[in-house]
Amino acid sequence: MATKTIDLRSDTVTRPSPAMREAMARAEVGDDVYDEDPTVNRLQETAARLLGKEAAIFMPSGTMANQAALHVLTRRGDIVLASEGAHVLKYESGAASALAGLQIREIGSGGLFDAADVHAAVTPGDHHYAPTTVVAIENTQNTAGGRIFPFEQLGHVAVAARDRGLKLHLDGARLFNAVVASGIDAGRWAEPFDTISFCLSKGLGAPVGSLVCSTSALVERVHRMRKMLGGGMRQAGILAAAGLYALENNVARLAEDHAHARRLAAGLERLGLPLVTPPETNIILFRVPDPRRFLRALRTRELLINPVEDDVFRAVTHLDVSPDDIDETLARIEAVRFW
């Protein structure tokens, strides 16, 4: 009997459930470039309502969502302040500089920063310096192991940004993980921000798509940027139906992913693999003594976990991972134990 592959590389590897596929098959569609796809329109209205904003726009990807949002908040040559290891800098192929002419400056550490960091990083207001115009917060923070930006601290950062005349963007790719783990609803998390992006294709389990939520005026500008970047889609309701299903059915169950992450983390520690930080949501960062040997051993046992830097590996739980899969993961790791 073939060994089942257990894929913990990311929560983007999920496959649509039968019920989600059924919703996609039944979706009413139209030409979204003409704003005539009723299912896309319903998804956008639902997203805007959930985040307490005037409007939203369906985007093909999280990278396009973030970059389009930053583009409309800035001018070429501006500085965007972001956390250490921010996705908008590290994992978006240099888009901020290449497409919008932006400089992204990392502040703080461990995926977090505070009001003092913002004040210290704002450039002087004369023509020798690039103007600092936006603060971008990532919540949850990917490279910090799914860390939740503390709510009260976020409020202080927002006040500091406003005091200095800065705009605010939330890269909320995994915002609903923060919602479920904290018990704070999406609208409260989103309230201080000018623009918010969030992904449907990560923990929520849809095959494609992200949204940008904001004022109607800013969403109209993001819409133009989507067109310029080649993101206009036609009968996209088939994809939007998956997103609607995800928002209606897959948010509360993120708590299961978080529980599985804690279970996996505890098991890794028992096996002598130290955690970088205890998991707050669905991402586990842990250290191994011989990364290349460990990676080879995983592959021979149909276990997919990504190395992310030096001796650190990242495992991500998601809706296609069961409690039995967690136990089997630990058993396979124990079977190759060499440390």
C-alpha positions, -999 to +999 in steps of 0.1 A: +000+000+000+014+034-010+024+058+017+002+089+019+020+121+012+015+146+040+020+182+027+029+208+054+047+232+031+019+258+032-018+263+037-019+272+000-017+235-010-053+227+000-078+214-026-114+224-029-137+202-010-166+185-028-190+211-014-168+239-026-166+224-060-204+221-061-207+258-053-183+266-081-201+244-106-234+262-097-221+297-097-240+323-117-215+342-138-211+372-161-182+394-174-165+408-144-145+433-165-179+449-172-188+445-135-215+420-146-205+389-127-231+386-099-211+361-078-180+383-079-201+413-069-216+393-040-181+382-028-169+418-029-199+430-010-195+403+016-158+410+021-164+448+025-191+441+050-170+417+070-142+442+073-164+473+078-153+490+047-172+507+018-160+485-010-138+456-020-123+442-052-115+406-061-078+401-071-061+371-086-034+369-060-022+382-027+009+398-043-012+417-067-035+428-039-007+441-018+011+458-046-019+475-061-029+488-027+006+502-020+007+517-054-025+538-048-013+550-014+021+562-026+041+581-052+073+569-069+103+572-046+083+570-014+093+549+016+070+522+031+077+511+067+071+474+072+081+446+097+113+426+095+108+398+069+076+414+056+060+395+027+057+428+006+095+430+007+107+394+009+083+373-011+068+396-038+097+394-063+108+430-059+074+443-071+073+474-049+105+488-063+101+475-099+064+484-104+058+513-081+092+528-075+089+523-037+115+517-010+105+493+018+123+499+051+121+471+077+115+483+113+112+464+146+121+427+150+104+393+151+076+406+128+065+433+152+072+470+158+058+497+179+049+534+178+085+544+188+098+524+158+075+543+135+085+577+149+122+569+147+120+557+110+101+586+095+124+607+073+129+644+078+106+665+057+130+681+033+141+674-003+172+655+006+152+625+018+127+602+003+093+608+020+079+582+043+043+578+035+029+544+044+031+519+073+024+483+063+015+457+089+014+420+083-011+401+104-005+372+109+032+376+103+045+347+081+082+348+087+077+351+125+057+319+125+022+331+121+026+356+148-004+378+157+003+416+158-009+425+193-042+444+190-034+472+215+001+476+201-014+479+166-036+507+179-006+526+191+012+521+158-019+534+140-020+565+162+017+572+156+012+568+118-017+592+118+003+617+139+030+616+113+006+619+083+011+584+071-013+560+054-018+524+067-020+492+048-028+458+063-013+427+046-040+404+061-032+374+040-040+353+071-062+379+088-089+353+097-063+332+116-058+363+138-095+367+141-102+332+152-072+330+176-078+364+192-116+365+193-114+400+178-136+404+147-122+413+113-138+447+113-120+458+145-087+446+131-093+464+099-107+497+113-075+518+114-063+509+079-067+527+046-064+495+026-066+458+036-058+427+016-067+392+026-063+358+010-089+332+002-064+307-010-045+302+023-062+288+054-096+295+040-091+268+014-102+284-018-081+276-050-074+312-060-079+348-050-075+377-026-094+409-019-086+445-013-110+463+010-111+501+014-131+532+006-150+533-027-127+559-041-095+539-033-110+506-045-118+523-078-081+532-081-071+497-071-095+485-099-075+505-124-042+491-111-056+455-114-063+463-150-028+477-156-013+446-140-033+422-162-056+411-134-089+417-151-109+385-151-140+376-171-164+349-158-146+349-125-177+339-105-166+303-107-136+314-085-156+339-065-181+311-055-152+292-039-143+324-020-178+329-008-180+292+003-147+297+022-159+328+040-192+312+049-178+278+060-141+278+066-134+306+090-144+291+124-127+258+115-093+276+115-093+268+152-087+232+143-056+242+123-043+261+153-049+231+176-031+208+152-002+233+151+001+232+189-001+194+188+027+192+162+048+217+180+046+198+213+056+166+195+086+182+178+098+194+211+094+160+226+116+147+197+143+172+205+136+197+177+134+231+194+108+257+183+119+291+172+087+304+189+056+287+202+029+287+175+001+313+179-018+302+148-011+275+121+026+280+114+054+262+133+090+272+129+115+247+143+153+240+142+171+209+130+208+201+134+215+189+099+191+206+074+202+189+042+201+154+058+168+162+074+152+173+041+164+142+023+150+120+050+116+138+048+114+133+011+120+096+012+091+093+036+066+114+016+066+142+041+068+177+027+081+205+050+099+235+037+133+248+049+131+286+053+165+297+065+197+282+077+186+254+102+149+265+104+120+246+089+084+257+086+054+234+089+019+248+082-013+231+092-044+234+071-078+219+063-064+189+045-044+179+076-061+157+102-051+149+137-040+115+124-018+132+099-001+151+128+006+119+146+019+102+114+041+132+108+057+129+142+061+091+137+079+096+104+102+123+118+110+100+148+118+072+124+146+093+108+159+107+141+197+112+139+202+140+164 
